[in-house]
């Protein structure tokens, strides 16, 4: 195992994911044993001929098809929700995450590219004796020096679009990480067919802006896979006889964003809405300092914008009671916003009932009901799994304590 290559990859992943430590920690026991420990990340990487899959803490790695569950969560929080009719990921037996992504990518590309890929216009600077576009004001100095030569900007139709570059890059990346040789060959054929477009992917901000017309709607799953890979892209290069490629995502952020997505849908059931914003409170009455700040993950508001409930997504294992620091943070938000209903939302791998605590105020305020709300994410293996999770949150919101 090339540990130097892994060390350089760690530096990039740490920067890209915005975490203060190496996501893959290496412990060398002896010449024949190396222990790898992943922290705060999920995904897949390949070191030479070794494939490593990293299950997130909020899923059970011992349960079959956890990769499918992770894929469903990723497709929501990173790329946008995918219609069940556009992917076969939910019906595939347990296999590697890259193979799940590749399966969806290949089927989408086969359907969507049957009529060719969408083309687009690109600006290009040109010069000549005739004006074939708009005057290029950035080169007025050149025009003064050579007045017989016109400098202009023109648009031309091209196949080299952001979508095409994203698809080519995605096909190459997946071909290097899938376990199935047949899929790898099919992906390389797609990349070869797009050899006329740039090999570098678009910037993630540009990739998110890619729009597809109705005639190219079948390419949407392939575009989403490309976004997922671009978000989780760590390294993809070769060194001697060893190669390393991989895709890692910040597992804490993934869970937090997915809970927000579920809360949005639960709120919609009762005509309310959710948001996430910094809450500034506490006036300084004496001494130096600034106002206090708290930022709950989800605030539920009624039609008038009045806060009615607060929830925090906790990427931790649920024991018999929440940690004190988590409780204090949520109770503070409840007092500041005037909400009696608050919850800490935990991921679990099997069904578990919520736990409720009534918190009384000795200052004459209203009681607060704190809920430890477990969400069994393994329900996502079932067709109605997402709706069951939404119903669990809606049930908490509607419960009469």
N, C-alpha and C positions, 0 to 999 in steps of 0.2 A: 504494500500500500504506500503510495507516494504522499507522505505526510506534509512535505513542503508545498505540494500542489493544494492540498486541503487547507493549509494555513493561509495561502494567498486567497483562496476562495472565501474563507471565513472573514477576511478583511472586507471583501466586497459585499458579502451578505450583511455584515454588521452595518455597513454604511447604507445600503439600500433599504434595509428593514428598519433602520433607526433605533437599534437596540444597543445598549452600552457594553455588551460582552459578546464573545464569540458564540454563535449559535450552536456550533458543533465543537464540543470540548474533547480533547484527546488526553487519555491517561495511558501511559506506557507502563505495563506491568513487568514485562521482560522482553527478550528478543522475539519471542514467539506469540506474544499476546498484546494486543492493543484494544483498549476499551474506549468506545465513543459514546458521548452523552449529549443528547440534544436538549436545548432549553428554549422555551418560548417560540418554537417554530414547528411547522409541519410541512411535509412535502416528500420529495424523493431526490436522491442524488446517486450518481454512479462514480465510483473510484476504481479506475482500471476495469476489471471484470466483476467487481463487487457492486451489487445493487442494494441500496439501503432505503427502506421506506420508514418514514417517521410519522407515527400516528399521533394526533393531537391528544392532549390530556383529557379533553372533554368527550372523547370517544373511546370505546373499549376496543383495544387492539386484539383482544382475544375473541371478539365476535366477528364472524365472517361478514364480508362485504362492508367493512368500515370504510374502505376506499370509496365505495359508492355514496355513502352518507357524506363523506367529506366533499366529494364532487358536487353533490346537490347544494351543500352550504356554500361552496366556493362560487358556484354558478350564480348564486343570488347576490352575494356580497361583493363580488369582484366584477362580474360581467353583466349582471342583469338577469332576471328570471327567464328560464328556458321552458318553453311549452313541452309537456311530456311527450307530445307527438313527434317532436323533433329529435329525440335522443333515445337510444336503446340502452343507456347506461343502467337504468333501473332493473333490467332483465338479464344482465350479464352476471355470470358467476364471479366469485371473488377473484380479482386479478389486480395487477399493479395500477396505480393511479395514472401513469403515463399511457398505459394501454386503454384505460377508460376514456381518457381525453382523446387519444388517437382514434378510437372507434367512432366517437361522435364527430371528430374533425373529418374523417374520411367519408362518412355517410353524408354529411352536410355538403362537403365539397363536390361529391359525385352528383348530388341533386342540383346544387346551386350553380355549378360551373358548366352545366350541360349546354347552356346558351352562350358561354363565354363569361368573362368577368366584366364588371362595369368599368367603363373608361372615364377619364376625367380630364379637365383642362389644367395646363400648367403655364405659368408665366416664364418667358425667356427673353433675355436681352439680345437684340440684334442690331445690325447696322446695314445701311444700303442707300442707294440713290432715291428710293421710293419709300414713303411712309406706309408701313403695313401694320400699324397698331397705334399706340399712343406715344407721344413724345416722352423720352426717358429724361426727366428733369435732373436725375442724379449725374448725368453726363453732359451737362450744358457746357462745361469747360472744354470737352473734346470737340463739341460742335463749333465753338468759337475758333478753335485752332484749325479745324477742317470743315468749313461751312458747307462744302459740297457733299458731305457724308452725314446722313441722318441717323440718329441713334433713337431707337424706339423699343417699346416693350410690347410683345405680342403674345397671344394665347394660342396654344396648339393642343389638339386632342392626343392623349397618350394612354398607353396601357400601364405605364409605370405609376400606379396610384398607391396611396397609403394602404389600402386594403390588400392589393396584390403583394406589396412588400411584406405586410404582416403575415399573409398566408404562406409566402415562400419561407420566411424565417421560422414560422411555427412548424412547418413540415420538416425542415432540417433539424430543429431542436427535438421534436418528438421522435424522429427517426433514430436519433442518437441515444434515446432513453427507453424506448419500448422494449419489451422482452420478446415479443413475437416477431420472428424474421419476416413473415409475410407482410405484417403491418409496416415494418421498417422499409421494405422494398416499395410498397405502395406509396408511402410518404416521400421517399426519395424520387419516385416518378413524378409526383406533384411538384416537388422542388425543381426538378429538371425542366418540367414544362413551363415553369415561371422564371427560367434562367435569364430571360430578356429584361426582367425588372431588377431594381436594386436589391442587393442581398442584405442590407441593413434594415431593421424594422423601423417604423415611424416612432417618434417620441410618444410616450404613453399618453400625454395630453392630446396629441393629434389622433392617436388610435381611438380614444374614447369618443371623438367627434365624428367618427366614420358613420355615415348614414347609408342605408340600403333601400333602394326603391322596391316597390311591390314585386317586380319581376325577379328580384334577387333575394327575396326574403328567405329562401332556403339556405342561404349562406350565413344566416345569423348565428347558428350554433358554432360554425367554424370561426366566425369573428370573435365570439365570446371566449372560445378556447384560446385564441390568440391573445386576447386581453389577459386571461388568467396566467398564461405563460409569461407575458411581458411584465405583469405585476410581480410574479414570483421568480423572475429570472435572476439567477445568481451568476453562474459562470458556464461557459461552453467553449472549451478550447482543448487542445491536445499538447502533450509534452512527452517527447520520446515515444515509448511504447505504451505510455499510460495516458488515459483520457479521463477527464472529469466533466460531468455536466449535471445540472440539477435545477430544481425549482423549489424554492422555500417560501412559505408565507408566515407572517406573524400570526400565530395561533390565537393569542389574546385578542388582537384586533378583529380577527375573523369572527370569533364568538360574539364579541360585543356588537359588531355590525349586524350579525344574523339575528340577535335578540331584538335589536332596534327594528329590523324588517318585520319580525313577527308581531312586535308591539304595534306597528303601524296598521297592520291588518286587523288586529284585535280591536284597536281603537275605532277603526272604520265601522265595525259591527254595531257600535253604539253611538255613532255620529260624532265622536270626538276626534282629536288629532294628537300627535306627539311631536316633540321637538327636543333638541339637546343644545343647551347654551350655558355659558358661564353665569353664575348667579353671584353678584357682589352684594355683600351685606356687612353690617357692623360698622357704625360710625366711630371714628377715633375721637374720644372725648378728652383724652389727656395723654401727653407723651408723644414720642415720634412713632411713626408706623403708617401703614396703609389699611384700606378696608379689607375685610376678609372675603374669601372666594371659595365657592364650592361648585362642582360641575357634575351633577347626576347624569347617568347615561340616558335615561328616558324620563321625560315629564309629560304626563297626560293632561290635556286641557279640554275643557268643554267648548261648546260653540261660541261662547263669549270670550274665550281665551283664558278663563280662570283655571288655575292648576287644580286637578282633582286627585292625582295619584303620582307617585314617583317610584321608579324602579332602577336598580343598578345590576348590571350583568357582572357576575363574579366568576372569573375563570379559576375556580378552586373546587376542591372536593368538599361536598357537604357532609359535615359531621352532625353532632347532636344540637349544635347551636352555632350561629355565625361568630366570626371573630369580632372582638370588641371594636377594633378600628373601623370595620365595615359598618357596624351598627351605629356608631357615633356619627359617621359621615351621613348616613341616610336619615337619622333622626334630626340632624341639623337641617338638612334640606327640607324635611317635613315641616319643621317649625318656621323656617324662613318663608316657605311657599304657602303655608297654611293648609297642608294636606294631612288627613288622618290615615290615609291608605298608602303604605309603602311596601316594597318587596325587594328582596335580594334573590336574583334569578341564577340558579346553579345548573350546570350540565350534569346529567346522570345517564347511566347506560341501561337502567331498568326502571320500571314504574315505581314511583314513590309518592306518597301523599304530601301535600304542603303542611307546614307547621306554622301556627299563628301565635304571636305574643301580643298582649295588650300592655302598652307602656303608658302609665299614668304620669301626670305632671303635678308636682308639688307647688307649682306657681299659679295654679288655678286655671291652666289651659285645658283644652280638650285632649282626650286620650288618643294615642296613636296605635294603630294595629300594624305590626311588622310581620311580614310573611316571608318565610324561606320557601321559595317557589321552585321546585325541581322540574326540569324539562328533560324528558327522555328522548335524546336526539336519535337514538337507534330506531325510533318510530319512522324516521325518514326512509327506511327500507320498504315501508308500505306505501301504496299509492296515495292514501289519504293522510299520510304522516304529517306533512306541513299543516294541514287543516286541524289535526288533532292538537298540535302544539299551539296554534292560534287559539283554539277553543280553551286550552288550559289557562292561557293568559286572560282571555275574555271571562272565564269563570272566576278568576281572582278579582277582576274588576267589578264583576256583578254580585259577588258574594255579600250577603247581609250578615255582618259580624254581630 
